[in-house]
Amino acid sequence: EKMPIWGIDLGGTKVEGVILEGPENPEVLLRKRIFTESKDGYQHIIGRIKFLIDQMSQEVGYRPEKIGIATPGVLDPRGGLMKNSNTTILNGQPFKKDLELGLGIPVAMANDANCFALAEYKMGAISKHMPEARVVFGVIMGTGVGGGIVVNGQAIYGRQGIGGEWGHNFLDISGGACYCGKVGCVEQVLSGKNLERYHQEKFKERKLLKNIYQDHLGGNSPNDTHTINRLITQFGKAMAVIINILDPDAIVIGGGVGNIDLLYTAGIKEVKKHVFNKELETVFLKPLLGDSAGVFGAAYLI
């Protein structure tokens, strides 16, 4: 008998739902997205998730017995309250409990970066290119910087729910003050918007990262080259910390900044300088699932 698995990816702007045929055969049976409308408040977000699940249930003719959900931020394992979410109205709320009450079914919940790592492990880059991998680190370098750890097919959350949160390690003072209250966090140095901000403050020109990168590749634009070189050297330092502590078999790099191909050549050379080993044997992979990783990973939580 087939056991379909259901996942929900809650984002700041959209809620996406997916039904996969089953854990062994992750064919997509149904996929839907609606707007989150998070400005309308906490209860409204819960209502939107319920609305999406109702719509999906009507289309396939049955309801889920349980559901997995990818969230911005994490559920504190001790108090059961949300924290560290950039959708700030979730913070301090017993989100899992309230959802279970609203939906009437058990909910498994994890951070979107953990779900990204899990999805790439189960049905993306890892399962395709390196099925023998046991320890995997999934990196998200986008608007923010986050990470997820998967060991033997299980996401590792840790005692405080912050497993994989390398985005808020100290990296470089030039990153400046972070919203988290610290200075020079990895996120402040390596996220897309902070790379653009650095470039603008230093060179008084507003440019998108992809254009900075294109002009760097063009070869006669020292400002753009400076910003890209800074990205590469800082990426090397930040990644080496992960490898020295976790020594994963593979690292998958997701998020917009991950589209910069140089990370896989010059970036890896830079990582090698800082790793406590003669060789760098860690395998770096591009993600295969695009922005679907969150919702697929959520389905695998159950």
C-alpha positions as CSV (number, residue, x, y, z in Angstrom):
1,E,0.0,0.0,0.0
2,K,1.3,3.5,-0.9
3,M,1.7,6.0,1.9
4,P,1.7,9.5,0.4
5,I,3.7,12.1,2.4
6,W,2.6,15.7,2.8
7,G,4.9,18.7,3.2
8,I,4.3,22.4,3.7
9,D,6.9,25.1,3.2
10,L,6.0,28.3,5.1
11,G,7.8,31.4,3.7
12,G,7.4,35.1,4.4
13,T,5.4,35.6,1.2
14,K,4.1,32.2,0.2
15,V,2.9,28.9,1.6
16,E,3.6,25.9,-0.6
17,G,2.2,22.4,-0.2
18,V,3.3,19.1,-1.8
19,I,2.1,15.5,-1.7
20,L,4.7,12.9,-2.6
21,E,3.7,9.4,-3.5
22,G,5.9,8.0,-0.7
23,P,9.3,8.1,0.9
24,E,10.8,5.5,-1.5
25,N,9.2,6.9,-4.6
26,P,9.1,10.7,-4.3
27,E,6.9,11.4,-7.3
28,V,4.9,14.6,-7.0
29,L,1.2,13.9,-6.9
30,L,0.1,17.5,-6.2
31,R,1.7,20.8,-5.6
32,K,0.1,24.1,-4.7
33,R,1.1,27.5,-3.4
34,I,-0.8,30.5,-2.0
35,F,0.2,33.8,-0.4
36,T,1.1,33.8,3.3
37,E,-0.4,37.3,4.0
38,S,1.7,37.3,7.2
39,K,1.0,41.0,7.7
40,D,-2.5,40.0,8.7
41,G,-1.1,38.4,11.9
42,Y,-0.2,35.1,13.6
43,Q,-3.7,33.5,13.6
44,H,-4.1,34.4,9.9
45,I,-0.9,32.5,9.0
46,I,-2.4,29.4,10.7
47,G,-5.6,29.9,8.8
48,R,-3.8,30.1,5.5
49,I,-2.0,26.8,6.2
50,K,-5.3,25.2,7.1
51,F,-6.9,26.7,3.9
52,L,-4.1,25.2,1.7
53,I,-4.4,21.8,3.3
54,D,-8.2,21.9,2.8
55,Q,-7.7,22.8,-0.8
56,M,-5.2,20.0,-1.4
57,S,-7.4,17.5,0.4
58,Q,-10.3,18.3,-1.8
59,E,-8.3,17.9,-4.9
60,V,-7.0,14.4,-4.1
61,G,-10.0,13.2,-2.1
62,Y,-8.3,12.4,1.2
63,R,-6.8,14.2,4.2
64,P,-3.3,13.7,5.6
65,E,-2.9,11.8,8.9
66,K,0.2,13.9,9.7
67,I,2.2,16.6,8.0
68,G,5.7,18.0,7.9
69,I,6.3,21.8,7.8
70,A,9.4,23.8,7.0
71,T,9.5,27.1,8.9
72,P,11.7,30.2,9.0
73,G,13.4,30.1,12.4
74,V,13.2,27.2,14.8
75,L,11.0,25.7,17.5
76,D,12.9,25.8,20.8
77,P,13.0,22.1,21.9
78,R,12.6,23.1,25.5
79,G,9.8,25.6,25.7
80,G,8.1,24.8,22.4
81,L,8.2,28.4,21.3
82,M,9.4,29.8,17.9
83,K,12.7,31.7,17.8
84,N,15.2,33.2,15.3
85,S,12.5,33.7,12.6
86,N,12.7,36.5,10.2
87,T,8.9,36.3,10.0
88,T,9.0,38.0,13.4
89,I,5.4,37.5,14.4
90,L,6.1,33.8,14.8
91,N,8.8,34.4,17.4
92,G,7.7,33.6,21.0
93,Q,4.6,31.7,19.7
94,P,3.8,28.0,20.4
95,F,3.5,27.5,16.7
96,K,3.6,23.7,16.5
97,K,1.0,23.3,19.3
98,D,-1.3,25.9,17.7
99,L,-1.0,24.3,14.3
100,E,-1.8,20.9,15.6
101,L,-4.9,22.3,17.3
102,G,-5.9,24.1,14.2
103,L,-5.4,21.2,11.8
104,G,-6.3,18.3,14.2
105,I,-3.3,16.2,13.1
106,P,0.3,15.8,14.3
107,V,2.8,18.2,12.8
108,A,6.6,17.6,12.4
109,M,8.5,20.9,12.1
110,A,12.0,22.0,11.1
111,N,13.9,25.0,10.0
112,D,13.9,25.6,6.2
113,A,17.7,25.0,6.0
114,N,17.3,21.6,7.7
115,C,14.6,20.8,5.2
116,F,16.8,21.9,2.3
117,A,19.6,19.6,3.5
118,L,17.2,16.7,4.0
119,A,15.6,17.0,0.5
120,E,19.0,17.2,-1.3
121,Y,20.0,14.1,0.7
122,K,16.9,12.1,0.0
123,M,16.0,13.1,-3.6
124,G,18.5,15.7,-4.8
125,A,22.2,16.1,-5.3
126,I,23.3,13.6,-2.6
127,S,21.1,10.8,-3.7
128,K,22.1,11.3,-7.3
129,H,25.8,12.0,-7.1
130,M,26.9,10.6,-3.7
131,P,24.4,8.1,-2.3
132,E,27.2,6.7,0.0
133,A,27.4,10.0,1.9
134,R,26.5,9.6,5.6
135,V,27.2,13.1,6.9
136,V,25.9,16.0,4.8
137,F,26.0,19.8,5.4
138,G,23.4,21.9,3.5
139,V,24.4,25.5,3.1
140,I,21.9,28.3,2.3
141,M,23.6,31.5,1.1
142,G,20.8,33.7,0.0
143,T,19.1,36.7,1.6
144,G,20.4,35.2,4.9
145,V,22.9,32.5,5.6
146,G,21.9,29.2,7.2
147,G,22.7,25.6,7.3
148,G,21.4,22.1,8.0
149,I,23.0,18.9,9.1
150,V,21.9,15.5,8.0
151,V,23.4,12.3,9.4
152,N,22.3,8.9,8.2
153,G,19.2,10.3,6.7
154,Q,18.1,12.2,9.8
155,A,18.2,16.0,10.3
156,I,20.2,16.9,13.4
157,Y,18.6,19.8,15.4
158,G,20.6,19.8,18.6
159,R,19.7,20.5,22.2
160,Q,18.7,24.1,21.5
161,G,17.4,23.6,18.0
162,I,20.2,25.6,16.4
163,G,22.2,22.7,14.8
164,G,23.9,24.0,11.6
165,E,23.4,27.7,12.4
166,W,26.9,28.7,11.1
167,G,25.4,32.0,9.8
168,H,25.9,33.6,13.2
169,N,29.4,32.6,13.9
170,F,31.9,35.5,13.9
171,L,33.6,35.8,10.5
172,D,34.9,39.3,9.9
173,I,34.5,42.7,11.5
174,S,33.8,44.4,8.1
175,G,30.4,42.7,8.2
176,G,29.3,45.2,10.8
177,A,26.4,44.9,13.2
178,C,23.9,42.0,12.7
179,Y,20.2,42.0,13.7
180,C,21.1,39.2,16.1
181,G,23.0,41.7,18.3
182,K,26.5,40.5,17.4
183,V,29.0,42.0,15.0
184,G,30.7,40.5,11.9
185,C,28.5,37.4,11.6
186,V,28.9,35.1,8.6
187,E,25.5,36.2,7.4
188,Q,26.6,39.9,7.5
189,V,29.6,39.0,5.2
190,L,28.3,36.3,2.8
191,S,24.6,36.9,2.3
192,G,23.6,38.3,-1.1
193,K,22.2,41.5,0.3
194,N,25.1,42.1,2.6
195,L,27.6,41.6,-0.3
196,E,25.7,44.2,-2.2
197,R,25.6,46.5,0.8
198,Y,29.4,46.2,1.3
199,H,30.0,47.0,-2.4
200,Q,27.8,50.0,-2.3
201,E,29.3,51.4,0.9
202,K,32.9,50.9,-0.4
203,F,32.5,52.0,-4.0
204,K,29.5,54.2,-3.8
205,E,27.7,52.2,-6.5
206,R,24.5,50.2,-6.3
207,K,24.7,46.9,-8.1
208,L,23.1,43.5,-7.9
209,L,25.5,40.7,-7.0
210,K,24.9,38.9,-10.3
211,N,26.0,42.0,-12.1
212,I,29.0,42.5,-9.9
213,Y,29.9,38.9,-10.7
214,Q,29.4,39.4,-14.5
215,D,31.5,42.5,-14.5
216,H,34.2,40.8,-12.5
217,L,34.3,38.0,-15.1
218,G,34.6,40.6,-17.8
219,G,38.0,41.3,-16.4
220,N,38.6,45.1,-16.3
221,S,36.5,46.1,-13.3
222,P,38.7,46.3,-10.2
223,N,35.9,47.3,-7.8
224,D,33.8,44.2,-8.8
225,T,36.8,42.0,-8.6
226,H,37.5,43.3,-5.1
227,T,34.0,42.4,-3.9
228,I,34.1,38.9,-5.5
229,N,37.6,38.2,-4.1
230,R,36.3,39.2,-0.7
231,L,33.4,36.7,-1.1
232,I,35.8,33.9,-2.1
233,T,38.3,34.5,0.7
234,Q,35.7,34.8,3.4
235,F,33.8,31.8,2.0
236,G,37.0,29.8,2.5
237,K,37.3,30.8,6.1
238,A,33.7,30.2,6.9
239,M,33.4,26.8,5.3
240,A,36.7,25.5,6.8
241,V,35.1,26.0,10.3
242,I,32.3,23.6,9.3
243,I,34.7,21.0,7.9
244,N,37.1,21.1,10.8
245,I,34.2,20.4,13.2
246,L,31.9,18.2,11.3
247,D,34.0,16.8,8.5
248,P,31.0,16.1,6.3
249,D,31.2,13.7,3.3
250,A,29.5,16.4,1.2
251,I,28.4,20.0,1.3
252,V,25.5,21.2,-0.9
253,I,25.4,25.0,-1.6
254,G,22.0,26.5,-2.1
255,G,20.7,30.0,-2.2
256,G,21.3,32.8,-4.8
257,V,25.0,33.3,-3.8
258,G,25.5,29.6,-4.5
259,N,25.0,30.3,-8.2
260,I,28.4,31.9,-8.3
261,D,30.4,29.2,-10.1
262,L,33.7,30.5,-8.7
263,L,32.8,29.1,-5.3
264,Y,33.3,25.6,-6.7
265,T,36.8,26.4,-8.1
266,A,38.6,29.4,-6.4
267,G,36.3,29.0,-3.4
268,I,37.3,25.4,-2.8
269,K,41.0,26.3,-3.1
270,E,40.4,29.0,-0.5
271,V,38.7,26.5,1.8
272,K,41.6,24.1,1.5
273,K,44.0,26.8,3.0
274,H,42.1,26.7,6.3
275,V,41.3,23.0,6.7
276,F,43.3,21.0,9.2
277,N,44.4,18.4,6.6
278,K,46.9,18.2,3.8
279,E,44.2,17.4,1.2
280,L,40.6,18.7,1.0
281,E,38.4,15.6,0.3
282,T,35.1,17.1,1.1
283,V,32.8,16.9,-2.0
284,F,31.0,20.2,-2.9
285,L,27.8,19.8,-4.9
286,K,25.3,22.1,-6.5
287,P,21.7,21.6,-5.4
288,L,19.3,19.9,-7.8
289,L,15.9,20.8,-6.4
290,G,15.9,24.6,-6.7
291,D,13.4,26.3,-4.5
292,S,11.4,23.0,-4.1
293,A,13.9,21.7,-1.6
294,G,12.1,23.2,1.4
295,V,8.7,21.7,0.6
296,F,10.1,18.3,-0.3
297,G,12.3,18.2,2.8
298,A,9.2,19.1,4.9
299,A,7.4,16.0,3.6
300,Y,10.4,13.8,4.6
301,L,10.1,15.1,8.2
302,I,7.3,12.6,8.8
